[in-house]
Amino acid sequence: MRWQGRRQSDNIEDRRGGGFGGGLGGGGGGMRIPVRAGGGGIGIIVVALVLWLVFGINPLALLGGMDTGGGNYQTSQQQGPGVSGTADTTDDFVATVLADTEDVWGKRFQAAGETYPKPTLVLFDDRVQSACGIAGSATGPFYCPNDRKLYLDLSFFRQLKSQLGAPGDFAQAYVIAHEVGHHVQNLTGTLQKSQQLQQSAPEGEANAISVRTELQADCYAGIWAHDTQAAGYIEDGDINEALNAAQQIGDDTLQRKSQGVVVPDSFTHGTSAQRQQWFRRGYESGKMDQCDTFSGGI
């Protein structure tokens, strides 16, 4: 991706090395990562699973870093190289990608006669307080609709490459664009409606609603890629990096890797094939009306 030397967003809030407070609220969508839970009471496990399946946020992290037992897939807490070898370079990359999303969605909202309120991207390490509660690094990147902020621990990018098999700067850009997709859903009212439906639905139906919500965010990420290519910033291989990332973080692929068994009823983000399909659909069409994951089959 051609990103060096371009405009960077100033809507970045750096909380790395800071503290956090308490409180839990309704979470937004997230690029969740697989964690295999350890022991604990049945009631705790049931509540934790509901939180995770409905909101896409790891409740073990939200509760302040409870021990998740052996075999966890956790983000590393070590500081290390990012996109091109330094943390500062990674910061610049993130700020540039966020600026790209601001330009893309700002123009699209303007064309529709609307104003695009830019989200803030919060960089954190270890744990962070959001308006949706406390989240730990194991949560993975997530969006909180209550404060309209994206939350990102940059250690996730290292995990994306080393543990999940999705290297490349455009794979990282796809992650950011996906979370911004949840912001767009929040602005258009889709996120609120889907969460309301989830709260009153049986577990299986709630999971299915979550899948449709996440796939639409993937489609919106594809729209961002479409407009970014039109602006001349995409290089050969970038789209394949995003599609590979979508493949590696599909529910079926993550479950197969982490537990050896695929349980479709527990899917909350969609299969690898679905995630690739909807990203590609947004990328190839460039049209928001092609991202309607709530009507018909997916």
Summary of the structure (lengths in Angstrom):
residues: 298
radius of gyration: 17.6
end to end distance: 29.5
largest distance: 53.7
contacts: 1037
relative contact order: 0.15
helix: 52%
strand: 8%
